[in-house]
Amino acid sequence: MTPQLKSIIEEFRAQADPTRRMLERVPGDKLSWKPHTKSRTLGELAAHIAGIAGMAERIATTDEFSPGGPSPLKLNTVEEIRERFDQNMRSADDAMGKMSDQAANAHWRLVFQGKEIFSKPRVEALRTNVLNHLYHHRGQLSVYLRLLDVPLPAVFGPTADENPFM
């Protein structure tokens, strides 16, 4: 296993618990809430986060992805969202662990409506399109939760609601 891939897998695993803790805070009665008319609903955002690990599996096991268009993952309860997240994390971890060095360094493509959006080594796609993507949307989720007055879990360090160091 390449050092880059090993590092990505370790980071992916390390982000599972903080992300799960954030998803556990999503209030089931607020899934249709959104902070702005142009924003996703809380449920759509949480479902998208649950689906990001599925992207890791896709990158690890295919040569390219061509989405049919923006269509939010339809999960109706926080339990379904958490179950999908856990299922996707397990499948992605397994798929990444089986990648050969050659596959990890081979180019992976994202194509939209016949146009190549990018082509880059799988390890780079995993870092930017899975890990960085996860951090971005998890940050959005923390803002949604704060606006709903939901206590935030510690992710990278203490929050105003939770201090793991005390």
C-alpha positions as CSV (number, residue, x, y, z in Angstrom):
1,M,0.0,0.0,0.0
2,T,1.4,3.4,-0.9
3,P,2.1,5.8,1.9
4,Q,-0.3,8.3,0.4
5,L,-3.2,5.8,0.4
6,K,-2.3,4.5,3.9
7,S,-2.5,8.1,5.1
8,I,-5.8,8.7,3.4
9,I,-7.4,5.5,4.9
10,E,-6.1,6.4,8.4
11,E,-7.6,9.9,8.1
12,F,-10.8,8.6,6.7
13,R,-11.2,6.2,9.7
14,A,-10.3,9.0,12.1
15,Q,-13.1,11.2,10.7
16,A,-15.8,8.6,11.1
17,D,-16.5,9.2,14.8
18,P,-16.6,13.0,14.7
19,T,-18.9,12.9,11.7
20,R,-21.1,10.3,13.3
21,R,-21.3,12.4,16.5
22,M,-22.4,15.4,14.3
23,L,-25.0,13.3,12.5
24,E,-26.3,12.0,15.9
25,R,-27.2,15.6,16.8
26,V,-29.4,16.1,13.8
27,P,-33.0,16.6,15.2
28,G,-35.4,14.4,13.4
29,D,-38.2,16.9,13.6
30,K,-36.1,19.5,11.7
31,L,-35.1,17.6,8.6
32,S,-37.1,20.0,6.3
33,W,-35.6,23.1,7.9
34,K,-33.1,25.2,5.9
35,P,-31.4,28.5,6.8
36,H,-32.0,30.1,3.4
37,T,-34.2,29.6,0.4
38,K,-31.1,28.7,-1.7
39,S,-29.8,26.2,0.9
40,R,-30.3,22.5,1.2
41,T,-32.6,21.3,3.9
42,L,-31.0,19.9,7.0
43,G,-32.1,16.4,5.9
44,E,-30.6,16.8,2.4
45,L,-27.4,18.1,3.9
46,A,-27.1,15.2,6.4
47,A,-28.0,12.7,3.7
48,H,-25.3,14.2,1.5
49,I,-22.8,13.8,4.2
50,A,-23.9,10.2,4.7
51,G,-23.4,9.7,0.9
52,I,-19.8,11.1,0.7
53,A,-18.3,7.8,1.9
54,G,-20.1,6.2,-0.9
55,M,-18.0,8.4,-3.2
56,A,-14.9,6.9,-1.7
57,E,-16.0,3.4,-2.6
58,R,-16.9,4.7,-6.1
59,I,-13.5,6.2,-6.6
60,A,-11.8,3.1,-5.3
61,T,-13.7,0.7,-7.5
62,T,-14.4,2.5,-10.8
63,D,-12.5,4.5,-13.4
64,E,-14.9,7.3,-13.7
65,F,-18.2,8.7,-12.5
66,S,-20.8,10.5,-14.6
67,P,-23.7,11.7,-12.4
68,G,-27.1,12.1,-14.1
69,G,-27.7,15.4,-12.4
70,P,-28.2,16.8,-8.9
71,S,-30.6,14.6,-7.0
72,P,-30.4,14.6,-3.3
73,L,-30.2,11.2,-1.6
74,K,-33.7,10.5,-0.2
75,L,-33.4,9.3,3.4
76,N,-36.4,10.1,5.5
77,T,-35.3,9.7,9.1
78,V,-32.1,10.5,11.1
79,E,-31.9,6.7,11.7
80,E,-31.8,6.0,8.0
81,I,-29.1,8.8,7.5
82,R,-26.9,7.3,10.3
83,E,-27.4,3.8,9.0
84,R,-26.4,4.9,5.5
85,F,-23.4,6.7,6.8
86,D,-22.2,3.6,8.8
87,Q,-22.8,1.3,5.8
88,N,-21.0,3.6,3.4
89,M,-18.0,4.0,5.8
90,R,-17.6,0.2,6.1
91,S,-17.9,-0.4,2.3
92,A,-15.6,2.5,1.5
93,D,-13.0,1.4,4.0
94,D,-13.1,-2.1,2.6
95,A,-12.8,-0.9,-1.0
96,M,-9.9,1.4,-0.3
97,G,-8.1,-1.3,1.7
98,K,-8.2,-3.6,-1.4
99,M,-6.7,-1.1,-3.8
100,S,-3.4,-2.0,-5.4
101,D,-0.6,0.6,-5.6
102,Q,-1.2,0.8,-9.3
103,A,-4.9,1.4,-8.8
104,A,-4.2,4.1,-6.2
105,N,-2.0,6.0,-8.6
106,A,-4.2,5.5,-11.7
107,H,-6.3,8.4,-12.9
108,W,-9.9,8.7,-12.0
109,R,-12.3,10.9,-13.9
110,L,-15.4,12.9,-13.1
111,V,-17.5,13.5,-16.2
112,F,-20.7,15.6,-16.2
113,Q,-23.0,15.6,-19.3
114,G,-20.2,14.3,-21.5
115,K,-17.6,16.9,-20.3
116,E,-14.6,15.9,-18.2
117,I,-14.6,17.9,-15.0
118,F,-11.3,16.5,-13.9
119,S,-8.9,13.6,-14.1
120,K,-6.5,12.9,-11.3
121,P,-4.8,10.1,-9.4
122,R,-7.3,8.2,-7.2
123,V,-5.4,9.1,-4.1
124,E,-5.8,12.8,-4.9
125,A,-9.5,12.3,-5.8
126,L,-9.9,10.6,-2.4
127,R,-8.3,13.4,-0.6
128,T,-10.0,16.3,-2.4
129,N,-13.3,14.8,-3.4
130,V,-14.0,12.7,-0.3
131,L,-12.1,14.1,2.8
132,N,-12.1,17.8,1.9
133,H,-15.7,17.5,0.7
134,L,-16.6,15.8,4.0
135,Y,-15.0,18.6,6.0
136,H,-16.8,21.3,4.0
137,H,-20.2,19.8,4.4
138,R,-19.6,18.8,8.1
139,G,-18.8,22.5,8.7
140,Q,-22.0,23.5,7.0
141,L,-23.9,21.1,9.2
142,S,-22.3,22.6,12.3
143,V,-23.7,26.0,11.3
144,Y,-27.1,24.5,10.7
145,L,-27.1,22.9,14.1
146,R,-25.9,26.0,15.8
147,L,-28.7,28.0,14.2
148,L,-31.1,25.4,15.5
149,D,-29.6,25.8,19.0
150,V,-28.4,22.2,19.0
151,P,-25.3,21.6,21.2
152,L,-22.3,20.9,19.0
153,P,-20.0,18.0,19.6
154,A,-16.2,18.5,19.8
155,V,-14.8,17.6,16.4
156,F,-11.2,19.0,16.1
157,G,-11.3,20.5,19.6
158,P,-13.7,22.0,22.1
159,T,-16.9,23.8,21.2
160,A,-18.9,26.1,23.3
161,D,-21.0,23.1,24.3
162,E,-18.5,20.3,24.7
163,N,-14.9,20.3,25.9
164,P,-13.2,16.9,25.8
165,F,-10.2,18.3,27.6
166,M,-12.0,19.0,30.9
